[in-house]
C-alpha cells in the first residue's frame, strides 16, 4: 500500500484548479476545472519515467493508496506498488479522477463558479477525448512533457488509446487492457438501462437532488445491471450457481432468495455510498460516444497513424471470458495498429472472471505489463 504526498487539500487528495477554460468536444468550454489526483514516486531528472494510470467508469485517483471515503485499498494495488510492474521506485506514477467524476475532479456535482450553484444537469456533455484533454493539462501542471507509458483498463484503456490519437508526441507507449476503440450497440444498450433506472427514480428530480436525498434506488439498479456485464456466466455459476441465500427451501416471494440476487443487491447498495448518480449519467454517455475512428472517416488506422509516426509502442491484453469488451475488439485495434505501422504486441489471457479480470489477481497480465515496460526502459 502506497502513501501519496498531499500538497493541497481540496475535497479528496491533491487537487489543481486550472486557470484557463477547457474547450470541449461539444463546442462548449468549462471554467475553473479542478483535477483531483495522486502521484507516487519521483520524476526523473530527464522526465523519462512518468506513467499515467487511467481509471475505469467507477474508479478514482486512489489507484495504489487507501480511498479516504471508503477506507478500501487502492483499486489497482495488484499492478501498482513496490515490487509490482508499475513501481514507484522506478516510475513517477500519476492517476487522476476523470472529468465528470465525483471524487474531487469537476463534474455535475461540483459548484459552477459562474453561477455559484451546483452544475447538476447543466453540466455540459463530455467525451473521453475531453477527459484526456484535462489529463494533459494536469501533466502540464506537473511538468511532465512526455509519458513513458499511459496504462488503463476498460474505460481507462479508451483513455490510453485516445492519448495516442490526441497527443502522440507525448506518449512513448500505450497499454490498453480489456478495452475497445468504440462502444458497441450492446454496450450502449446496457448503459441506457442504467440511465433510465436513475432517471425513473423520483428522487432524481431532473438531476436537482441533494446528497441527503439522492436517487439511491435508481443508482443501485444501474450498478446491478452494469455489474452483470463485468462478470461471466462461468464465473457466476462457479461462485453462486442456483444456491439459496440463508435458507433451505424456496420462500415463494420476492426477497433475495438466491445468493446471486443478494450479491447484486449488496453491490448496488454499497455503490450508492461512494458514487454520484449524475456523474454516472455523464460518464456512461461519454463512453457511449466513444468511437476513435469516427473523426477519421471511420478508419481506425488513420486515427493511429500519427502515433505510429511518432514511434509510440502498444501493448493490448484481452481476456477469454470478457463479453463486454471481447477479444475481437482488441484484435480490431491490433489490425489497425499494424496497418498504421505501429509496434504492437497483443495477448489474450485465459480467465473465468469476465471483464473484471483486469482488476483481479492476474499474474500473467502482470508479467506482460512488466516485460513491456522493462523493454521501454532498455531502449
Secondary structure by P-SEA (a helix, b strand, c coil): cbbbbbcccccccbbbbbcbbbbccccccccbbbbbbcccccccccccbbbbbbbccccccccccccccccccccccccccccccccccccbbbbbcccccccccccccccccccccccccccccccaaaaaaaaaaaaaaaccccccccccccaaaaaaaaaaacccccccbbbbccccccccaaaaaaaaaaaaaaaaccccccccccccccaaaaaaaaaaaaaaaaccaaaaaaccccccccccccccccccccaaaaaaaaaaaaaaacccaaaaaaaaaaaaaccccccccccccccaaaaaaabbbbbbbbbcccccccaaaaaaaaaaaaaacccbbbbbbbbcccccccccccaaaaaaaaaaaaaaaac
